[in-house]
Amino acid sequence: MRLSELQKKDIINTKDGKKIGNIIDINIDNNGNLASLVVEKTVFLISMFSNKNEIEIKWNQIQKIGEDVILVTVEI
């Protein structure tokens, strides 16, 4: 699967069923493996008390990669 295909998928949190956002970047470890996804938060998840509008989702937090969505389990 290509990064461009992953970027088209919505990231959904299994804890509350809400859309987190979309992939804007990836992190690769020293061995060349995908370590995490960098996701731009949706407008609804951006807090007025935080200036950080992206979240890092580690590879082990990904539950399922489907046709249209990627299901993750994260605390936001």
C-alpha positions, 0 to 999 in steps of 0.5 A: 500500500502506498502512502498516497492511498493511506492519506485518503483514509479517515482515521477513526478512534475506536474509543469514541467512534469520532474521526481524528483526522487525516494522515499528513506524514509518517515516521520511519524508525532506524530499521526502515519500518513504519513507526507512526502516523502523523495525523492532522486533527479535525477542527472539532478535536483542536482545543482552544487551549492547545496550539498543537493541531497534529497527533502522532499515532504509533503503529501498535495503536492501529487496530485495522486498516480498511478500504475507507478508514483506519481504526485506531485506539488512542487517548486524546 
